[in-house]
Amino acid sequence: MCRLAIDAVKAGNKQVIEDVKRLAKYKDKLPQTPQEFCNQIFHTVYMGMSKQSSKDTRQRAKDLADAIGAFHNDLDIDEVYQAQKNLVQNTLGFDMKFKVEGGSV
């Protein structure tokens, strides 16, 4: 989509130029590459857990975001997972476990 938008901008499509200015808050200078435009409109987040997420997996997410020009964040969701797990355990009396911890699919 960003490639098509930049092609249209370069072709002088007035509607697309106005849309790009509105969406990405450009005023005078328009983006020159799809990645530059993507960086303004697309935000990626890798939400992993400190024990379950490898460096390789995190790096692949960052590499993909870099390749398309997206703004990227990496964060751990251990506290969110634990809160959900506690909620299920306290409400249903069921102890959730990953398969590698003796749980089931």
Residue pairs with C-beta under 8 A, 6 or more apart in sequence:
2 34
2 35
2 37
2 38
2 41
2 42
2 68
2 69
3 34
5 16
5 19
5 20
5 34
5 37
6 31
6 32
6 33
6 34
6 37
8 16
8 17
9 16
9 17
9 20
9 30
9 31
17 30
20 26
20 30
20 31
20 37
21 27
21 30
23 40
23 41
24 31
24 37
24 40
24 41
25 40
26 40
31 37
31 40
33 69
34 68
34 69
35 68
35 69
36 69
37 69
38 68
38 69
38 70
39 69
39 70
39 71
42 68
42 69
42 70
42 71
43 70
43 71
43 72
43 73
44 61
44 64
44 65
44 70
44 71
44 72
44 73
45 72
45 73
45 74
45 75
46 53
46 57
46 58
46 61
46 62
46 72
46 73
46 74
46 75
47 75
47 76
47 77
48 57
48 58
48 74
48 75
48 76
48 77
49 76
49 77
49 78
49 81
50 76
50 78
51 78
52 98
53 76
58 74
61 72
61 74
62 72
62 74
65 71
65 72
66 72
85 96
88 94
88 96
89 95
89 96
96 103
97 103
99 105
